[in-house]
Amino acid sequence: MRTELLKNLLKIKNYSRSEETIRGYIKDYCSAHNYMFHRDDYGNVMIHNRPTLTQALHPYLISHLDSVHLYNKGYNLHDKDGIIYGTDNLGDRVGIGGDDKAGVFTCLEIMYNSNLPITSIFFVEEEIGIIGSRNFDYKFFNEASYVLSYDAPGRYSYPVCLCGKQTVKLNSEFFSKINKILEKNKINKIQNNAPYTDALNVFNATGIQTLNLPCGYYYPHANIEIVHLPSVKLAIKNGLEVVSNLLPDRKYLITDEDYGNTEYSLKSFFMENLTVDSM
């Protein structure tokens, strides 16, 4: 895991509607690695690690470029025993924007360590109402087989519903194959719901199954926010196993008919799986 790359991302100040610096950093990164880079009119970013192989179905990864933190008294990053945290110039704790720079980093690491074609999309203005993903042209998802979102906190928990909307079908081949990998890596504490994130807009616009996974940040939006390196490393390991084992040979969709004829009872499913995450 390229920890220095993660730290470089975490050092960037990226308050909502001030994403220019992190967007420029990713553009330079793509130039250095011969990735395709596209910025849309709204400021969202799409990158691809195999520019000559963009016409076939393949996995898509998503996260967002903005954070909630302003730094009026300075910003300093620290790493102590695998826990990254921030302070201002007075020594008081400040958040570090692990939500969602840890997600951006996870996407970059999965792409970097895979020989498969992968597209990542990084949305702007998520923290102020998932606005960037509301203003995205979803024709760019025509080649998406399935979507992994990296914008969930912690290490072991993940939601299958966002704002009450089920974004993965629990009795589908997609979820069955991914769940085996998740359980093997002990990412097995399923939440029945979670607040909004860009994954909800992506699913609503495309119908493609979209799973929001943890990427190692804790205490989001708080001054005591941290990024836990072993948790980030697990997110990357898990993501690489998913893209290596789940063949993108079709679009994994949920249709309106699926909602009316689900074979799984969400209520009974969650009775056994709803737990609290911990490091």
C-alpha positions in Angstrom: 0.0 0.0 0.0 1.4 3.4 -1.0 1.0 5.1 2.3 2.7 8.3 1.2 0.2 8.7 -1.6 -2.6 8.5 1.0 -0.9 11.1 3.2 -0.4 13.4 0.2 -4.2 13.2 -0.5 -5.0 13.8 3.2 -2.9 16.9 3.3 -5.0 18.5 0.6 -7.6 21.0 1.8 -10.8 20.1 -0.1 -13.8 21.8 1.4 -17.0 21.5 -0.7 -16.8 23.8 -3.8 -13.1 24.1 -3.3 -12.0 20.8 -4.9 -9.6 22.4 -7.5 -6.4 21.3 -5.7 -7.4 17.7 -5.2 -8.7 17.5 -8.8 -5.4 18.9 -10.1 -3.5 16.4 -8.0 -5.5 13.5 -9.5 -5.0 14.9 -13.0 -1.2 15.0 -12.5 -1.4 11.4 -11.1 -3.2 10.2 -14.2 -0.6 11.9 -16.4 2.2 10.1 -14.6 0.4 6.7 -14.9 -0.9 7.1 -18.5 -4.5 7.0 -17.2 -7.4 8.6 -19.1 -8.6 11.7 -17.3 -11.9 13.5 -18.0 -13.4 16.5 -16.1 -17.0 17.2 -16.8 -18.6 20.6 -17.0 -19.7 20.4 -13.3 -16.2 19.4 -12.0 -16.7 15.7 -11.5 -13.7 13.5 -12.6 -13.6 10.2 -14.5 -10.4 8.2 -14.8 -9.6 4.9 -16.5 -6.5 2.8 -16.0 -6.6 1.0 -19.4 -7.6 3.7 -22.0 -7.4 1.3 -24.9 -9.9 -1.1 -23.3 -12.8 1.2 -22.5 -15.4 -0.3 -24.8 -16.1 -3.5 -22.8 -18.1 -3.9 -19.6 -15.9 -3.5 -16.6 -16.1 -2.6 -12.9 -16.7 1.0 -11.8 -15.5 2.5 -8.5 -16.8 5.8 -7.1 -16.0 8.2 -4.2 -16.1 11.9 -3.7 -13.6 14.7 -3.8 -14.9 17.1 -1.1 -14.9 17.2 2.7 -16.6 19.2 5.5 -13.5 20.6 7.1 -12.3 24.2 7.1 -8.9 25.0 8.6 -8.8 28.5 10.0 -6.0 27.8 12.4 -3.7 25.7 10.3 -3.6 22.0 9.5 -1.0 19.4 10.4 -1.1 15.6 9.7 0.2 13.0 12.1 0.8 9.3 11.9 1.0 7.3 15.1 1.1 3.5 15.1 -1.0 3.3 11.9 -3.6 5.9 12.9 -3.6 9.2 10.9 -5.1 12.2 12.6 -4.9 16.0 12.3 -4.2 19.0 14.5 -4.3 22.8 14.0 -1.4 25.1 14.8 -2.6 25.3 18.4 -2.4 21.5 18.9 -6.2 21.0 18.9 -7.6 18.1 16.9 -9.1 18.7 13.5 -10.7 16.4 11.0 -8.6 15.2 8.1 -11.2 14.6 5.3 -10.7 10.8 5.4 -14.4 11.0 4.3 -13.7 10.6 1.5 -10.0 11.0 0.6 -9.6 7.5 2.0 -12.2 6.4 -0.5 -10.3 8.2 -3.4 -7.1 6.5 -2.3 -8.8 3.1 -2.2 -10.0 3.5 -5.7 -6.6 4.5 -6.9 -4.9 1.6 -5.2 -7.3 -1.0 -6.6 -6.8 0.4 -10.1 -3.0 0.5 -9.7 -2.8 -3.1 -8.5 -5.1 -4.6 -11.0 -4.4 -5.6 -14.6 -8.1 -5.3 -15.4 -9.8 -2.3 -17.0 -11.4 -0.2 -14.2 -13.1 3.2 -14.3 -13.2 5.4 -11.2 -15.5 8.4 -10.9 -14.9 11.1 -8.2 -17.8 13.4 -7.6 -17.7 16.9 -6.2 -20.0 18.5 -3.6 -21.2 15.3 -2.1 -21.1 16.7 1.4 -23.6 19.5 0.6 -26.3 17.4 -0.9 -24.8 14.8 -3.4 -24.9 17.6 -5.9 -22.0 16.5 -8.2 -23.6 13.2 -8.8 -27.0 14.8 -9.4 -25.3 16.8 -12.3 -23.5 13.9 -13.9 -24.1 12.6 -17.4 -24.8 8.9 -16.8 -24.1 7.9 -20.4 -20.6 7.5 -19.0 -21.9 4.4 -17.1 -22.8 2.6 -20.3 -19.8 0.3 -19.8 -20.4 -0.3 -16.1 -21.0 -3.9 -15.1 -21.4 -3.1 -11.4 -20.4 -0.3 -9.1 -18.3 -0.4 -5.9 -18.6 2.8 -3.8 -16.0 3.6 -1.2 -17.7 6.1 1.1 -18.6 4.0 4.2 -16.7 4.5 7.5 -15.0 1.8 9.5 -13.7 -1.6 8.5 -16.3 -4.4 8.9 -19.7 -2.8 8.2 -21.5 -1.8 5.0 -25.1 -0.9 4.1 -27.2 -2.5 1.4 -29.8 0.3 1.6 -29.2 4.0 1.3 -31.9 6.4 2.5 -34.3 3.4 2.5 -33.5 2.4 -1.1 -32.0 -1.0 -1.6 -29.0 -0.7 -4.0 -28.1 -4.4 -4.1 -30.3 -7.4 -4.5 -29.6 -9.8 -1.7 -30.6 -12.9 -3.6 -28.7 -12.1 -6.7 -25.6 -13.7 -8.1 -23.8 -10.3 -7.7 -24.4 -10.1 -4.0 -23.8 -13.9 -3.5 -20.4 -13.7 -5.0 -19.3 -10.5 -3.4 -20.7 -11.6 0.0 -18.4 -14.7 0.0 -15.4 -12.4 -0.4 -16.6 -9.9 2.2 -17.2 -12.7 4.7 -13.8 -14.2 4.1 -12.3 -10.8 4.9 -14.6 -10.4 7.9 -16.4 -7.5 6.3 -19.7 -9.1 7.4 -21.7 -6.6 9.6 -24.5 -5.5 7.3 -26.4 -2.4 8.0 -30.0 -2.1 7.0 -29.7 1.6 6.1 -27.3 4.4 5.8 -27.5 8.2 4.9 -27.2 9.5 1.5 -24.1 9.2 -0.6 -23.3 9.4 -4.3 -24.0 5.7 -4.6 -27.7 6.4 -4.2 -27.7 8.8 -7.2 -25.7 6.4 -9.3 -28.1 3.5 -8.6 -31.2 5.6 -9.2 -29.9 6.9 -12.5 -28.6 3.5 -13.8 -30.3 0.6 -12.0 -26.8 -1.0 -11.7 -26.2 -2.8 -8.4 -24.1 -0.4 -6.3 -22.5 -1.5 -3.1 -21.1 1.1 -0.6 -18.1 -0.4 1.2 -15.9 0.8 4.1 -12.6 2.4 3.4 -10.9 2.9 6.8 -12.0 6.3 8.0 -13.6 6.7 11.4 -15.6 9.5 13.2 -16.5 11.3 9.9 -17.2 15.0 10.0 -15.8 15.2 13.6 -12.6 16.9 14.8 -11.5 13.5 16.1 -11.7 11.9 12.7 -9.0 9.4 11.9 -7.8 7.1 9.1 -6.8 3.7 10.3 -4.2 2.2 7.9 -4.9 -1.5 8.5 -8.6 -0.8 7.7 -7.6 1.0 4.5 -5.4 -1.9 3.6 -8.2 -4.4 4.1 -10.5 -2.3 1.9 -8.0 -2.4 -0.9 -7.4 -6.1 -0.5 -11.1 -6.8 -0.6 -11.7 -4.6 -3.6 -9.0 -6.3 -5.6 -10.5 -9.7 -4.8 -13.9 -8.6 -5.9 -12.7 -7.2 -9.3 -10.5 -10.2 -9.8 -13.3 -12.8 -9.1 -16.6 -11.2 -10.2 -16.5 -11.3 -14.0 -18.0 -8.2 -15.6 -19.8 -10.3 -18.2 -23.2 -8.5 -17.8 -24.8 -5.5 -16.3 -25.9 -6.5 -12.8 -29.2 -4.6 -12.6 -32.1 -4.3 -10.2 -35.4 -3.6 -12.0 -38.6 -2.3 -10.7 -40.0 -5.8 -10.9 -37.3 -7.0 -8.5 -38.6 -4.6 -5.8 -42.0 -6.1 -6.1 -40.9 -9.7 -6.1 -37.9 -10.0 -3.8 -37.2 -13.4 -2.5 -35.4 -12.1 0.6 -37.1 -10.4 3.5 -34.9 -7.4 4.4 -36.4 -7.5 7.9 -35.4 -11.1 8.6 -32.1 -10.8 6.9 -31.0 -7.9 9.0 -32.1 -9.4 12.3 -29.0 -11.6 12.2 -26.6 -9.2 10.6 -27.2 -5.8 12.2 -24.2 -5.1 14.4 -21.9 -2.2 15.4 -18.6 -1.8 13.7 -15.3 -1.4 15.5 -11.7 -1.3 14.5 
